[in-house]
Amino acid sequence: MQFFGEVNSIRFSGDSGVSFENIMKDYQVKFNDKKRKIYVSFVVKNKSETYNVSMIITSSGFAFVDVYSNIKRNVTYDGSIAAIKME
């Protein structure tokens, strides 16, 4: 995911944006049937950064994603979400 914001400290890792390819920790899913929303949260680490990710997914397939980092300022994404089609 692209990151447009302020970095709180400088690391010379060469990484840019919000990128992680590691195992999620503290994965939680909560359903609110009354509001017809799904809440997802998890923590993931890469070499130099820790991300706390929170998602709100609506019944219409719209999603809000907040990403908090120990290095960068938080960033919010929104848009449509869909299941990945398996071949």
C-alpha positions, 0 to 999 in steps of 0.5 A: 500500500502506498504511504503518503505521510510523515516518517518519525525516524529514518531507517536505511532499509530501502523499504517504502510504503506499507509492506509486509510479508510476515505472519500476523499476530493477535489476529481478531475478528468481531462480527456486529450483526446489528450494524452489519459490520466486520471488525478485523485487527492484527499486528505484523512485523517486518525487519524494522517496523511493526504495524497494527492494522484495524479494518472495518468491513461493511455489508456492502463490501466497503472497507476502512483500513487504519495502519499504525506504525512504530516509525511512520504516522498512521495512514487510513485507506478506504475502498471496496473489498472482495474475495480473491477468486481461486483458480 
